[in-house]
Amino acid sequence: MTQLVYEIRRRRRRRRRRSCADLPRRFGCNLHNPRARALPVYTNKVRIEHHLDQLAVKGLTSYTLIYNGPFLDWGLKSGMFINFKERKAEIYDGGDQLFSTSRLSTAGKAVRRVLTHPRETADRAVFVKDIDVSQNELLALAQQLTPGEEWDVKHVSTAALEKESLEKIEKNEVTPTTMLGLIKLTIFSPEFGTHFDHVHNSILGVKGMTGPDLEELFASIFGRKHLE
C-alpha cells in the first residue's frame, strides 16, 4: 500500500510539472546501448542522465532524452561521413552497415514537439530519424556528383579504431581527434546501436526523408541542383 501511495503522489507531482521539462544534450548516438554508454567520450552525458532520473523519481523535475543519430546535413558539410572537398573517404567495416541520421531541422522539430506535448514524452528517451543510410550509399552519391574524378578510398576497421582511441586515453594522450574516433565508432559500427529499429517520428511530428530527398539534399549541399 505504501508503494501504491508513493506512485500516486509521484504521478500527481509529474502532472503538475509537465509544462517544464529538462532537455539535456542527448542529440546523437544511442546511449541506451551498453557499449556506447561505457565509452569515455560519453561519461558526462551518462552522469547527467542518471542525475536527472533521480530528480524525476523524486518529482523535482521532468526530462526527455532525444536520440537522433548523427546530424545528416552537418555530417555531410563537415566531412564526418566522407570528405567531399578533398575527394577522400574512410570507409568503416566495409561501409554497408546502415546508420540512422537526422537533419538539424528535424532535431529542432523534435525539441519543439517535446516542449509542446510534454506528457507524451516525459521522463524517457525518444528516438527520431530522417533516414537510414550507409557510407557506401553516400560515397556513391558523391561519385555521381564528381564524374571522372578519382576518389581516395581507405578501408578502416572500427575494432582497430576503438583499440587505438582507448589506448591513447589510457596513456592520457587525449585530443579532440581521439574523442572523434570514439564518436565515429558509435556511428559506423553496428554494435553501438545507431541504426534505430524503432523510432517515435509520429509522436514527434517527423515525416522523415525518401531516397530522392536525400539525393536533393546531397546535391544542394555540394552545389548541384540534381544528381546526374
N, C-alpha and C positions, 0 to 999 in steps of 0.2 A: 504493500500500500504506500509506503514511504517513497519508493521509486516512482510509482504512478503519480503521486502528488508533485514530485520533483519535475517529472516530464511535463505535466500540465502547466506548472509555473514557468518552466523554461520556454514552452511554446508560446505562452502569453507574452513573455518578455520579447521573444523573437518578433511577434506580430507588431509590438509597439515600436521596434527599431527597424522595421523593414525599409523605411524610407531613406535610411542612411547606411550605405554599405562600403566596406573597405575593398579596394581593388588593387591588391599587390601586383607588382610587375611579374606576371607569370607568362607573358606572351612568349611563345617559342615552343621548346620541346616538352614532351610529356613527362612531368616529374612524378606521375603515378607509376612510372616504370621503375622498378627497384634498381636496375643498373644505372639508369640516368640519375636517379636520386642520390646514388653513392658517389658521384663524381665531384671532385673538389670545386669545380667551377660553379656548382650549384649549391654549395654548402649554406651560404647565407639565405638563399631563397627557401631552402628546406626549413631552416630555423624560423624564418618569418611565418611560414605556413603553420608550423607547429604552434607558434605563439598565438596566432590568430585563432586557431582551432580551440585552444584552451580558453581564450577570451569568449569565444562564441558559446562554448558549453556553459559558461558562467552567465551568459546573457548580456555580456558587456559590449559586444559588437556583432556585426554581421559581415560576411566577406564572400567574395566569389573569385575563383581562380579561372582565368581564361587561357586555354591552350589552343594556339592556332598554327602550330608548326612554324618553320622559318618564314619570314616575310618574303613573298614572291617578288614583288617589284624591287624592293631594296636588295634582295639577294642577287637579282639579275644585274642591277646597276653597279653594285659593289664588287662583283666578281666572285661572290661566295660560291655559286654553283658552277660557273665556268667563267673564264677570263676572256670576255668577248673582245676587249680592246687590244689585247696582245695575241689573240688567237691561240690561247692555251687552255687546256682543261686537265685537271687532276680528277680522274675517274676512280671512284672508290668501289672496291669489291665487284668489279665488272660493270657497274653502272646501270643495272637493270632493275634494282630494287626501287619500289615506289616510296615516296615520302609525301605527306600531306603538307600543303602550303597555302598561305592566305595573303592577299594584298593588305597593305596598310589600311586602306579604306574599309576593308572587311573587318579588321580588328576594331576599328572605330565604331562600326555599326554594332558589333557585339557589345562593346562597352556601353553604348547608348541604350541598347536593349536591356542590359543588366540593370542600369540605373532607373529605367522607366518601368521595368517589370521585376522588381526585386524578389517578390515571393516565389517566382518560378525558378530563381537561380541562387537563392541564398544558401550560404554555408556549404558550398560544394564546388567541384570543378565542372566546367563546361568546355566542350571541345567544338571547335569550328574549323572549317576548311573551305577553300575555294575549289581546289582540285588536287588530285593525286598525280604525281609526275615523277619521272626518273631522270637521272643525269643524262643518260643516253638520248632520251627524248629531247631534252633541252639542247644537247650538242647537235642533234640532227636539225633542229630549227635554226641554230646558229650557222650551220654549214649551208643551209638553204639560202641564208642571207648573204653568204660570202662565197658565191660560186667561183670555182677555180683557185681559191686560196687554200693554202695548206695550213692545217691546224697541228699544233704540237700537243699530242695527247699522251699523258702519262698515267699509267695504272698504279693505284695505291691500295694497300691493304689497310682496312680500318683497325685490324688487330695490331699491326705494326705502328699505326698512328697512336693508338691507345697506349701501347707499351712505351713508346718514345716520350709522349707527353707526361705520363705518370712518373717515369724515371727522372725527368727534368724537375718535376715538382718535388720529388723526394730529395733531390740534390739542392733544393732551394734555388733552382735556376728558372724562376717563374717570370715569364714575359707575356705580353698580350698574344704573341704567336702561340705560346704554349696553351693558353686557355682557348684560343681559337681552334686549336687542334681537337680539343675535347668537345667543343660545340659542333664541329664538323662530324665528329664521331656520332653524336646523338642524332644528327640529321641523316647521315648516309648509311649507317649500319642498321639493319632490320632488327637487331637485338635491343634497340633502345626505344622502341615504341613510337616512332614519329610517323608511322603510317596508321592513321586513325580509322579503325573499322566502324566505329560508332561516333556520330557527331550530333550536336544539338542545333544544327542550322535552322530548323523550323522554329524552335523556341526563340532563337536569336535574330530571326528575320533575314537570314542569309540564303541567297539563291545558289551561290557557287558559280563556277565557270565551266564552259564546254571546251573541247579541243580547239575549235575555231576562235573562241575568246582568248585562249592562251596565245595562239598564233598572232592575233591582233595586238595583244599586249606586248609580246616579244618584238614585233616589228615596230611598234610605236616607240619603244624604249631605245631601239638601236637605229632609228632614223629611216625606216622604210614603211610605207603605208600598207603594203601587202607582201606576204611571202611569195616567192616565185614557185 
